[in-house]
Amino acid sequence: MKRIAIQSLILVLMSSMSFAQTNPLERLNAIIGEWTGVGSGFGNNKSKIESSFKLVMGGTYLEISNESQFEPTGRNPKGEHHIDKGFISYDKTRKVIVFRQFNNEGYINQYVLNDSLSNEKLFVFETETIENFMPGGKAQWIIKLISDKEIETTFNVSFPNKDYTCFGVNTLIKKE
């Protein structure tokens, strides 16, 4: 009887330990906050960008919002206004972090965090699927932690059977 009680206690402790695991999104805590900055690339345009990364729904998701205003150019005298929004979640079945991004140009990207290219200061998201883009095209969204107050985001695109090319870079400073 005593042995059954001890075994039961061990099972209860082991199951409570598995529920006490940390949230897999905690590794992204350094990017949480409000950010402002500038961008370059994206068709040789300069831009001003406002970004927000915040945990929502009890920390289950990381909500991302980016809004860029591009300066006018000769080819685009009105400039351009880009908006993208999305959510990062943890897929328990596949044990991967997934980012679903929607933008005002009509592209919908589903990225997965590539753990083999990522570390505590670099997060490399690569597309699994892209809606409304050419078949065989891919994208990467990379977040590099420069310091606790500065990040750099890079957007790379790959056309079918081609290597990734940098499409643009944003430098963001955390708002106080």
N, C-alpha and C positions, 0 to 999 in steps of 0.2 A: 504494500500500500504506500509506504514511504517512497519507494522507487518511482511509482506512478506519479505521485505528487511532484517529485523533483523533475521528472521528465516533462510534466505538464508546465511547470514553471519555466523550464528552459525553452520550451516551444513558445510560450507567451512572450518571453524576453526576446527571442529571436525574431518573432513576427513584429514586435513593437520597434525593434531596431530597423527593420526593413522599411517601416512606415516613416521613420525619423530621418530617412535619407534626405540630403539637401536637394533643393530645387535645381534641376540641370541648367536653368536659365541664370542662376547666380553667377556663372562665369562671365556674364555680360553686364554685371552690375556697374562697371566703370563707365559705361556709355549712357547710363540712365541720367536723364536731366534735359534741360533746355539748352540748345546750342545755336550759335550764330556764326556766320563766316562768309567766305568767298570761294568761288569755284573758277576753274579754268578748263579749257578743252571744250567738249560738247559743241563741236563745230567752230572752234576758235572764238567762242564767246566768253566774256567774263560774266560772272553772275554773283548775286548776293543770295545767301541761302539761310533759311531758318529751319532748324530740325528739332524734333522732340522724340525722346525715347522714354516711355513710362510703362511701368507694370500696371496691368489692369486685371479685373476679375479675380481678385485675391492672389495676384502674382502668378496666375496660370499662363498669362500671355504678356508679351512685351509689345506694346503698340508703338508704331513708328510713323512719324509724319514729317515729310520734307517738302519745302516750298522754295523754289528758286525763281528769281527774276533775272532774266538775261538781258544784257545791254543790247541796244539796237546795233545792227550791222548794215553794211551796204546791201546784203542779200535779204536782210530781215529788218527793215527800218522801224518796225514797231517793237522789236525785241520779242521775247518769248516768256511765257509764264508756265513753269512746270510744277506739277503737284504729284506727289506719290504718297500713298498711305499703305500700311500693311501691319501684319502681326507676325511675331516670332512665337513659335510654340515648340513643345517637346513631343515628338512622336514616340510613345512608350513602346510600341510594337517593334519599330525599327531601331529604337534607341539613337535617334538623331534629332538635332535641332533643325527646324524647318522655318523658312521665312516666306510668307506669301505677300506679294507686293502688287498693288494696283496703281496705275497712273493715268493721268488725263489724256495721254496719247493713245490709250486703248490697249496697251500691253499689260499682260498679267503674267508675272513671273513667280515660279515656285522654286526657291533655292533650298539647298541643304548645306549646312555647315560642314566643310571638308576638314575633318579632324587631323588628317595627315599633313595639311598645309597650315593649320591654325595652331596658335599657342596662347599664352595668357595676355599677350600684347598685340596679337594679330588674329583677326577672324576672317576667314575666307569662305564666302558663300558662293556656291555654284549652282546654276539652274539645272533643274530636272526637267522642267517644262516651261515653255513660253507660249502664251496665246497671242495670236495676231502678229507673229514675226515669221521670217522665212524659215521653212523647214530645214533642220540641221543647224540652225544658229544657236549660239549659247551666250551666256553672260556670267560675269563674276561681279560680286559686290564685296569689296574688301574694306574692313575697318581696321585702322592701325592706331593704337594708343600711343600718342607722342608723350603725353604726361597726364596727370589727373585732371587737367584743365584744357587739354587740346587733343583732338583726334583728326585723322585724315581719312576720308573715304575715297575710294577709287572705283570707278565703274569701267569694266573691260567688256568688250564684245568680241565674239568669234563668229565669223561667217562660215558656212559649210566648208569643211576641209581646210580651214585656215587657222593660224594661231590666234590667241587673244591679242587684241589691240586696245590700248588705253583710250577710252572715249572721253574721260574727264576725271578731274580730281577736285575734291572739296577740302578745305582746311577749316575746321570748326573749333571755336572757343566756347567753353562752357559759360553760360550766363550765371551770374551770382544770385 
